[in-house]
């Protein structure tokens, strides 16, 4: 039944795209969850699904996957990935599955990828030293609460030491505060930053 299920999935997806009644990102997400449930390959279904995700999104003009790794983003949120997939696959065979846990995860993943991409693009346009670029990113582009790793991803090519130096300067100036210590620490901009 697997060849029939895959052919049917492709046909339904193509028809839904042609009809234009639903947003293509949602249709891509639905295609991927169905493909993962059908599980057409003995091994590598997840890799194929992630490859198809990039290709399908690019086909519809969503090209962030060309500049950053959606696979890496999925890896960083593996628990949420598997949980949403599990929740949306219950009842799939009898037509009672709820696609929204998966679609919520999927669309959040895409939105986060664009947020990272936008932050990197803004950081790349910011002239000045590495410290100035980090400072500009933290004060103007980073989320209100962020981690050191978020800054590292947004501004590639800067050391953790440089990021920490800028964070300490901003902390001394009262523009950010540390919420915790160590690897799990988050930072927050202060209201008057």
C-alpha positions as CSV (number, residue, x, y, z in Angstrom):
1,X,0.0,0.0,0.0
2,X,3.0,2.3,0.4
3,X,3.4,3.2,-3.3
4,X,-0.4,4.0,-3.5
5,X,-0.2,6.1,-0.4
6,X,2.8,8.1,-1.7
7,X,1.2,8.6,-5.1
8,X,-2.1,9.7,-3.5
9,X,-0.1,12.1,-1.2
10,X,1.7,13.7,-4.1
11,X,-1.5,14.0,-6.1
12,X,-3.5,15.6,-3.2
13,X,-0.6,18.0,-2.5
14,X,-0.3,19.1,-6.2
15,X,-4.1,19.6,-6.4
16,X,-4.2,21.6,-3.1
17,X,-1.4,23.9,-4.4
18,X,-3.2,24.3,-7.8
19,X,-6.5,25.2,-5.9
20,X,-4.7,27.9,-4.0
21,X,-7.1,27.8,-1.1
22,X,-4.5,27.2,1.6
23,X,-1.2,28.8,2.4
24,X,1.7,26.8,0.8
25,X,3.7,26.6,4.1
26,X,0.7,24.8,5.7
27,X,0.4,22.5,2.7
28,X,4.2,21.7,2.9
29,X,3.8,20.9,6.6
30,X,0.9,18.6,5.9
31,X,2.7,16.9,3.1
32,X,5.7,16.3,5.4
33,X,3.7,14.9,8.3
34,X,1.9,12.6,6.0
35,X,5.1,11.4,4.4
36,X,6.6,10.7,7.8
37,X,3.6,8.7,8.8
38,X,3.6,6.7,5.5
39,X,7.3,6.0,6.2
40,X,8.1,4.9,2.6
41,X,11.8,4.1,3.1
42,X,13.4,1.5,5.3
43,X,15.9,4.1,6.5
44,X,16.3,7.9,6.1
45,X,12.7,9.1,6.1
46,X,13.5,12.0,8.4
47,X,16.4,13.1,6.2
48,X,14.3,12.8,3.0
49,X,11.5,14.8,4.7
50,X,13.9,17.6,5.7
51,X,15.4,17.7,2.2
52,X,11.9,17.9,0.7
53,X,11.0,20.6,3.2
54,X,13.8,22.8,1.9
55,X,12.9,22.1,-1.7
56,X,9.2,22.6,-1.3
57,X,9.6,25.8,0.7
58,X,12.1,27.1,-1.8
59,X,9.6,26.4,-4.6
60,X,7.2,28.7,-2.9
61,X,9.7,31.5,-2.3
62,X,10.7,30.7,1.3
63,X,14.4,30.5,0.8
64,X,15.9,30.9,4.4
65,X,16.9,27.2,4.1
66,X,19.4,28.2,1.5
67,X,21.3,30.3,4.0
68,X,20.9,28.4,7.3
69,X,20.2,24.8,8.2
70,X,16.6,23.9,9.0
71,X,18.0,20.5,9.9
72,X,20.2,22.1,12.6
73,X,17.2,23.9,13.9
74,X,15.2,20.7,14.1
75,X,18.1,19.0,15.8
76,X,18.1,21.7,18.5
77,X,14.4,21.2,19.0
78,X,14.3,17.4,18.7
79,X,12.0,16.9,21.6
80,X,9.4,19.3,20.3
81,X,9.8,17.8,16.8
82,X,9.1,14.3,17.9
83,X,6.3,15.3,20.3
84,X,4.4,17.3,17.7
85,X,4.9,14.5,15.2
86,X,3.6,11.9,17.7
87,X,0.6,14.1,18.6
88,X,-0.3,14.7,15.0
89,X,0.1,11.1,13.9
90,X,-2.4,9.6,16.4
91,X,-5.5,8.7,14.5
92,X,-3.9,9.2,11.1
93,X,-5.0,5.8,9.7
94,X,-8.6,6.4,10.5
95,X,-8.7,10.1,9.5
96,X,-9.1,11.5,13.0
97,X,-5.5,12.9,13.4
98,X,-5.1,16.5,14.5
99,X,-2.5,18.2,12.2
100,X,-2.2,21.3,14.4
101,X,0.5,20.2,16.9
102,X,2.8,19.4,13.9
103,X,1.8,22.5,12.0
104,X,2.4,24.7,15.0
105,X,5.8,23.3,15.4
106,X,6.5,23.4,11.7
107,X,5.5,27.1,11.2
108,X,7.3,28.1,14.4
109,X,10.4,26.4,13.0
110,X,10.1,28.4,9.8
111,X,9.4,31.7,11.6
112,X,12.4,31.1,13.9
113,X,14.6,30.4,10.9
114,X,13.6,33.7,9.4
115,X,14.2,35.5,12.6
116,X,17.8,34.1,12.8
117,X,18.3,34.9,9.1
118,X,17.1,38.5,9.6
119,X,19.3,38.9,12.6
120,X,22.3,37.6,10.7
121,X,21.6,39.9,7.7
122,X,21.3,42.9,10.1
123,X,24.5,42.0,11.8
124,X,26.3,41.6,8.5
125,X,25.1,45.1,7.4
126,X,26.3,46.6,10.7
127,X,29.7,48.3,10.1
128,X,32.3,48.5,12.8
129,X,34.3,46.2,15.0
130,X,33.0,42.8,16.2
131,X,32.2,44.3,19.5
132,X,30.2,47.1,17.9
133,X,28.3,44.5,15.8
134,X,27.5,42.4,18.9
135,X,26.4,45.5,20.8
136,X,24.2,46.6,17.9
137,X,22.6,43.2,17.6
138,X,21.9,42.8,21.3
139,X,20.3,46.3,21.6
140,X,18.4,46.4,18.3
141,X,17.8,43.0,16.9
142,X,18.0,40.2,19.6
143,X,14.9,39.0,21.3
144,X,14.2,40.7,24.7
145,X,15.5,37.5,26.3
146,X,18.4,35.6,24.7
147,X,21.2,33.2,25.3
148,X,24.9,33.6,24.4
149,X,24.4,30.8,21.8
150,X,21.7,33.0,20.1
151,X,24.3,35.8,19.6
152,X,26.9,33.3,18.4
153,X,24.4,32.1,15.7
154,X,23.3,35.6,14.7
155,X,26.9,36.9,14.3
156,X,29.1,34.2,13.0
157,X,32.8,34.5,13.3
158,X,32.9,36.1,16.8
159,X,34.3,34.3,19.8
160,X,32.3,33.6,23.0
161,X,35.0,35.6,24.8
162,X,34.1,38.7,22.7
163,X,30.4,38.2,23.2
164,X,30.9,37.8,27.0
165,X,33.0,41.0,27.0
166,X,30.2,43.0,25.3
167,X,27.6,41.5,27.6
168,X,29.6,42.5,30.7
169,X,30.0,46.0,29.3
170,X,26.2,46.3,28.6
171,X,25.5,44.8,32.1
172,X,27.8,47.5,33.7
173,X,25.9,50.2,31.7
174,X,22.6,48.7,33.0
175,X,21.3,47.8,29.5
176,X,21.2,44.0,30.1
177,X,20.9,41.7,33.0
178,X,22.0,38.1,33.5
179,X,19.3,35.6,34.4
180,X,21.2,32.7,35.8
181,X,24.8,31.5,35.3
182,X,26.6,29.0,33.2
183,X,25.5,27.4,29.9
184,X,21.8,27.7,30.8
185,X,22.0,31.5,31.5
186,X,19.8,33.8,29.7
187,X,20.2,37.6,29.3
188,X,17.5,40.2,29.1
189,X,17.5,43.8,27.9
190,X,16.5,46.1,30.6
191,X,13.5,48.4,30.0
192,X,15.7,51.5,29.6
193,X,18.2,49.8,27.2
